[in-house]
Amino acid sequence: MTAFNSILAVQGAGTAQDAVVAEAVRLAQANGAALTVVDVIERHGTSADDLAMRRARLAEAAETARQAGLDASEAVLHGDAAVEVIRMVLREGHDLVVALTGPVAEGLVRDCPCPVLVVKPAGFSTPVTLHDADATST
């Protein structure tokens, strides 16, 4: 099994992001890794209240990791989420990125130089069934 030394968790504005932080904390504990939690602000029109709320959630996530005994930090990035996360990976040498399903995760899986773990939100159910018409034709 590969041991990770530096994990980067991508947290966004929604509460589904809690699953990302929980999984990143679990992995960091299991590997004795440092954890950085980031949020990427993509829009220039982000209100001061929204920005303050996101910074508070980010600080709370990092504090939760520190209380779990981890070396944890947080950062706010600005710009295109996938691009800025990849730049941070290149700058700081993270060896695992944890992100929620969605377009950002797709960009990371495609272009990130280190492994990317994609976490599904609580309550996720697949749209695929065992008996789809296309899957049964041979």
C-alpha distance (Angstrom), angle and dihedral (degrees) to the residues before:
residue distance angle dihedral
M1 . . .
T2 3.79 . .
A3 3.78 115.0 .
F4 3.77 116.6 -141.5
N5 3.79 121.2 -145.2
S6 3.79 103.0 -177.5
I7 3.81 123.2 27.8
L8 3.79 125.1 -169.3
A9 3.82 116.3 -157.8
V10 3.80 117.3 -163.1
Q11 3.79 110.0 -145.3
G12 3.78 122.5 -174.8
A13 3.77 136.8 -175.3
G14 3.81 100.4 -79.5
T15 3.78 129.8 83.6
A16 3.82 90.1 -120.8
Q17 3.80 84.6 76.1
D18 3.81 89.2 74.8
A19 3.82 87.2 79.3
V20 3.82 89.6 58.7
V21 3.79 93.4 52.5
A22 3.82 92.6 44.4
E23 3.81 91.6 52.4
A24 3.81 92.6 44.3
V25 3.82 90.9 50.8
R26 3.81 90.4 49.1
L27 3.80 92.0 50.6
A28 3.80 93.6 44.3
Q29 3.81 90.4 52.3
A30 3.81 92.3 47.4
N31 3.81 91.7 49.9
G32 3.80 101.2 34.6
A33 3.79 86.8 -120.5
A34 3.78 132.6 156.3
L35 3.81 114.8 -114.5
T36 3.79 129.6 -146.1
V37 3.80 118.6 -172.5
V38 3.80 115.6 -158.1
D39 3.76 136.1 -175.8
V40 3.79 120.5 -163.9
I41 3.79 119.1 -147.3
E42 3.79 106.0 -153.1
R43 3.80 102.8 173.3
H44 3.78 125.4 71.0
G45 3.81 89.2 -151.0
T46 3.81 95.8 64.3
S47 3.79 107.8 139.8
A48 3.79 120.9 -122.3
D49 3.81 89.6 -117.4
D50 3.81 92.6 52.1
L51 3.79 91.4 46.9
A52 3.81 91.5 49.3
M53 3.81 91.1 49.2
R54 3.81 92.2 50.0
R55 3.82 92.3 47.6
A56 3.81 89.8 50.3
R57 3.84 91.7 50.5
L58 3.79 89.4 48.3
A59 3.81 92.8 50.5
E60 3.81 89.7 46.9
A61 3.81 91.4 52.3
A62 3.80 92.1 50.4
E63 3.81 91.2 46.6
T64 3.82 90.1 51.2
A65 3.80 88.5 53.9
R66 3.81 91.9 48.1
Q67 3.81 90.5 50.3
A68 3.81 86.9 53.7
G69 3.82 87.3 59.2
L70 3.79 98.1 -100.5
D71 3.77 131.2 136.9
A72 3.82 95.4 -118.3
S73 3.79 136.7 171.8
E74 3.77 137.3 169.4
A75 3.79 136.4 -142.6
V76 3.79 138.4 -176.3
L77 3.78 114.7 -141.0
H78 3.82 126.9 -167.5
G79 3.79 126.6 -145.6
D80 3.79 137.0 30.1
A81 3.81 105.1 0.9
A82 3.80 100.1 -138.3
V83 3.81 93.2 43.4
E84 3.81 94.2 47.7
V85 3.81 92.9 46.9
I86 3.81 90.6 50.6
R87 3.81 90.4 48.9
M88 3.81 89.2 52.8
V89 3.82 90.9 49.2
L90 3.81 89.6 52.2
R91 3.82 93.7 45.2
E92 3.79 97.8 45.1
G93 3.81 103.8 28.0
H94 3.80 99.8 -121.5
D95 3.79 111.3 177.6
L96 3.83 99.6 -160.1
V97 3.80 133.6 33.4
V98 3.81 121.0 -161.2
A99 3.82 116.5 -160.8
L100 3.80 140.6 161.8
T101 3.80 120.3 -105.7
G102 3.80 113.4 -87.6
P103 3.80 142.7 78.8
V104 3.82 94.4 -46.2
A105 3.80 91.5 53.6
E106 3.81 90.2 47.3
G107 3.80 90.3 54.3
L108 3.78 91.2 47.0
V109 3.80 93.8 49.1
R110 3.80 89.2 50.5
D111 3.82 99.9 44.5
C112 3.83 112.5 15.2
P113 3.82 114.9 111.2
C114 3.82 93.2 -142.4
P115 3.82 132.2 52.6
V116 3.81 116.8 -73.5
L117 3.79 122.1 -151.8
V118 3.79 111.8 -155.6
V119 3.80 114.4 -153.1
K120 3.78 123.0 -157.6
P121 3.81 117.0 -139.6
A122 3.80 121.2 -110.7
G123 3.79 110.4 -82.3
F124 3.81 94.4 26.8
S125 3.79 113.6 155.8
T126 3.76 123.7 -175.2
P127 3.81 118.5 -118.1
V128 3.81 89.1 -144.4
T129 3.78 119.8 93.6
L130 3.75 130.2 -163.1
H131 3.79 90.8 -116.8
D132 3.81 103.5 47.5
A133 3.80 110.3 151.6
D134 3.83 93.0 -124.3
A135 3.80 92.8 50.0
T136 3.82 94.7 54.0
S137 3.81 98.1 52.5
T138 3.79 114.8 97.0
